[in-house]
Every structure is written in structure tokens, then in C-alpha cells.
Amino acid sequence: MSAQIIPFNPLDKTNLGSSVADALLARPPVPLEDLREFQGAGVYAIYYGGKFKAYSALSARNQAGQFSMPIYVGKAVPAGSRRGGALDAKPGRVLHRRLVEHAESIRATNNLVIKDFHCRFLVVDDIWIPLGESLLIARFSPLWNSLVDGFGNHDPGSGRHAGMRPRWDVLHPGRAWAPKCRERKETIREIERDVVSFLNNILE
């Protein structure tokens, strides 16, 4: 009996998402601290190559121009996309602004240095952005998308700080709004141990 061969479908959503992810990964990495303004929405990956001890296994993957393991993956979509208006929305500089926000979060900390971060970004037609982001997260399980949550959070605003402080802000204190949130029971040392174990598992 002959084996069943499933024909390749380039329009399968997994293949479409992979094409966006692969196009992003083919882009040259640039320093996160020195981004020129540009127009468009899309997807991005941020890479860490510094000396924060708990991240040493990850940082080693991003040395000498390798940039093979992102610490965070994200997307920036035009305003109104969640209300179904993305097809008509003009994105403006939404992707650039999102990366600048991330740079500001890093600069606010007392134990990270912005020069240790690079990024890749790809301007994409709105409809493909969620697919590309999902495939990248599934492929790499980036640390700040999973175990150390909260990097992409904004200040919830006055009177809305009842939620628990994100793990990211416990590990990297400095953002002005984070201490207003409810304190976590986990210590920095406990989170660092979880980080080391997580990275050892996904990078082995």
C-alpha cells in the first residue's frame, strides 16, 4: 500500500504565517536604542545580548551577530483593528511607536541596559500580522512572552492598579506605575531560578 502524501497548500494559514515569520527573521537586526522613524504596522522580535545573569544562556545565542533567540515577540496593529476596522485603517507609525515604548520600558529599569538590545521588524499587511506573531511565539517560546509576563503592559491608569504586579516588573523594577499594583509573593530570586530552569529546557 502506498503512503498517502498530503499536497502542499501555500494558502494554508500555517504556511502563510510561516512565510511572514521567515521574512521577519531574514531582516537584519538593528539596535533598539537607535530606530529611525518609519510608517506601517507589523511584527517584530527583540533580542537580548547583555550580562543579566539569569539570561546568560539566552544571551549566548545572540552574540557575534547571531541573534538566533528572541526574548520577546510582538505585533503592532492599526488603531481600530480590534473593532473590525483594520481593512480601512491607516497604520501611521504604529510599529515604530511600539518599539519606542519597549525601549522606554527597558531604559526605566535598574538592571537592564538598552544598548544590549536589538530588534528585527517587518511591516506587514494588517491581515497577516496575528498569524506571523503566533507562529513566531510558537517557534521560539520567547521568555518575556511566557514565563516573565508583563513587558508589553501599559500603565492601567488611575484607580486600576488592583491587579498583581507583572513578573517582568518584579525582575526588572523601575517603571513608575508598577509599584502601584498589588505586590507579588514571589521574590526576584525565585523568578530568576524559574528563568534559568525555563531557558535550560528550551535551549537544550
N, C-alpha and C positions, 0 to 999 in steps of 0.2 A: 504494500500500500504506500503510495507516495505521500510525502509530508505536505500538509496544507501551507501554502505560502500566502501571507496576507499582503496585498499590494500596498505600496507606499502611497499615502494620501497627503500631498503637500498642504491641503486645506484643513487637515485635522487640527483642532485647536492646540494640541500639544506641540505639533510641528510648527505651527505659526508662532506660538510662544517661544519655542526654542530658537527660531530664526531671529527674534528680537533680542533674546538673551545673548546669542552668539555675536550679533552685531555690536552689542554693548561691549562685550569682552574683547572685541577686536580693536576697540578705541584706545588711543594712547592715554595712560594715566597722567593727570595733571595735579599740581599742588592744590589742596583745598583752600589754602590761605590766599591764593592769587588767581581768582577766577575773573575773567573779563565778562562783561555783561553780554547776554545773548537772549534771543527770543525762542520761545517754544516750551512745550510740555514734554514729559518723557520719563525715562527710568535712569537710575544711577546706582553706582556701587562705591562705597567708601572703604579705603584700605588704611590699616594702621601698621606703622613700622618703627615704633618707638620702644622705650625701655620700661614701660609699666610691667612690673614683674609677673603678674598673673597672666599677662598676654604674651609672654615670651615665645610660646610655641607658635602662636598665630603670627607674631611679628617676624619670626624667622622665615615665614613663607612669603614675606613681602619685602625682601632685601634684594639689593643688586639689580633693581629693575624688574624683578619677577612679578610682584603684585598678583599673586595667584589665589589669595584667600581674603575676600571682603569681610570686614567686621560688621557692615551694615549695608542693606539693600533697600531702596525705596523708590517711590514714584511721586511725580507732581502732575496733577491733572488740572485742567482749566476750572475756574470758578463756575459753579452751576452744573458740573458733571454729575453730581450725586442726585440732582433733580431731573436728570434726563436731558439736559441742555447742551451736552458736550459737542454734539454734531455741529452746532452753530456758534459755539463759544470760541472767542479768540483768546489763545493762551497767554499772550503777552510774555513776560519774563518769569513765569511761574516756576520753571525748573531752576533757573538761576537763583531766584529768591529762596527757594527751599534749601539749596546748598549753602547759601549765605547764612541762613538760620542755623543750620547744623554747625557751621564754623563758629558762630557766636556762642552756641552751647558749649563747644569744646574750649573756647577761649575763657569761658566763665569758670571752668573747673580749676581746682588747685593741684591736680596731679596728671593732667594731660597737656601736651604741647601741640599747637596747631601745625607746626612745621613737620610733625611726624605723620600727617595725614595726606593722602592723595585720593583722587576720585576719578572714576570714569562716568561719563554721562552720554545719553543718546536721546536726541529729540525724535519723538515718535508720533505718528498719527494717534489721536486720542483713543480710538477703539482697541488698539493693541497694547496699551500701557499696562492694564491689570494682568494680562496674560504674561507679558515679559517679566514683570515683577514676581509673579507667582512661581514661574519656572526658575528664576534666579534664587529665590529663597529655598525652594525645594532642592536645588542643586547644591547649595553651599551651607545651608543651615547657619546663617551668619549669627554670631554671638549676640549682637545688640538687637536682632530681630526675635530672639528666642529666650535664652536664659537671662540676659541682662536687659530687661524691658525698660522702655521709657525714654530712650534717646530722642525719639521723634515727637515727644509730647510737647504741647504748648502750656503756658500758664492757664489753668482752668478759669481764672478770674475771681473777682471778689465774691466771697461767700460760697465758693465752690471747691474749697480745698479739703473737703471731708474724706476724700479718697486717700488710700495709702500712698506714701511716698514711693516713687518708682525705684526699682533696684538700681537703675543707672545712676540716679541721684544720690543713693547711699554710697555707691562705689566711687562716684566722681562728684563730690559735693562742690557747690559753687553757684548754681542757678538760683537767683534771688527768690523765686516763688516756691521752690521745693521744700524748704523748712516749714512752710505753712501747711503742708499736707500732713496727714496722720503718720506718725513715726512707725517704721517697720520694727519688728522684733529681731530681725536678722542683723548681725554685725557686718562690718566691712570684711573682716577676716573670714567669716562664714561664707560670704558671697565669693570671695577670692578662691576659697577651696573648691566651691562648686564650679567656678570658671575653669580652674586648672583641670578638674576631672572631665568637664564637658569638652574642652579642647583636646585633651588626650584621647577621648573617644572618637571624635570626628576627624582628627588628623592622623590617627594611627595608620 
